[in-house]
Amino acid sequence: MSPDPADGPDGPAAPGGSAAPGGSAAPGGPTARPPAEPDAVFDKGLQPERTLLAWRRTCLAFGVASLVGMRFTVGAMGILAVVVGVIGAGLAVLAYALAATGYRRAHHSLRGQGILARGGLPMLAGTAAVLVIGVLCAGYLVVGLLGA
C-alpha cells in the first residue's frame, strides 16, 4: 500500500480537515497561522523593514539637499533662501517621522490581521520636500539670470 500524499508525517490526516499537533483540527483550516509574538518579523524577506530604510535614506537626502541648497543660495537670495531651505529640511523630517509611524502601523496590521493598512502621507511630505528644493533651485537660477 502506498502512502497517501494528504497524510502528514505523523500518520493519516483527520477526516474533514488538516490535523494539528496534538490530534485536533486546526481552527481556520490549512491557511491559519499560529499566533506569534507581536514583534516577530512578518515577512522573511523583510520587505516592510527594507521599505522603512529606503524612506530613511530618501528623507536624509532631501534634508541634506535642502540645507546645501540653502547654503549656496543664501548669498544671492538672502532670507528667502533660508526660509525655503528650512521648510525643505522640515518637510524631510516630517516625512521621516511619518515613514516610521507608517512602518509601525503596517507592522502591527500585518502581524494582527495579515493585511497591509498604510497611508500615503510620507510620500506626500517627500513630494513637498522635492518641490521646495526645486523652487529653491529655480529661484537661484532666476536671480542669477537677472543679476547677469
C-alpha positions, 0 to 999 in steps of 0.5 A, a space after each residue: 500500500 502506498 502512502 497517501 500524499 494528504 497524510 502528514 508525517 505523523 500518520 493519516 490526516 483527520 477526516 474533514 480537515 488538516 490535523 494539528 499537533 496534538 490530534 485536533 483540527 486546526 481552527 481556520 483550516 490549512 491557511 491559519 497561522 499560529 499566533 506569534 509574538 507581536 514583534 516577530 518579523 512578518 515577512 522573511 524577506 523583510 520587505 516592510 523593514 527594507 521599505 522603512 530604510 529606503 524612506 530613511 535614506 530618501 528623507 536624509 537626502 532631501 534634508 541634506 539637499 535642502 540645507 546645501 541648497 540653502 547654503 549656496 543660495 543664501 548669498 544671492 537670495 538672502 532670507 528667502 533662501 533660508 526660509 525655503 531651505 528650512 521648510 525643505 529640511 522640515 518637510 524631510 523630517 516630517 516625512 521621516 517621522 511619518 515613514 516610521 509611524 507608517 512602518 509601525 502601523 503596517 507592522 502591527 496590521 500585518 502581524 494582527 490581521 495579515 493585511 497591509 493598512 498604510 497611508 500615503 502621507 510620507 510620500 506626500 511630505 517627500 513630494 513637498 520636500 522635492 518641490 521646495 528644493 526645486 523652487 529653491 533651485 529655480 529661484 537661484 537660477 532666476 536671480 542669477 539670470 537677472 543679476 547677469 
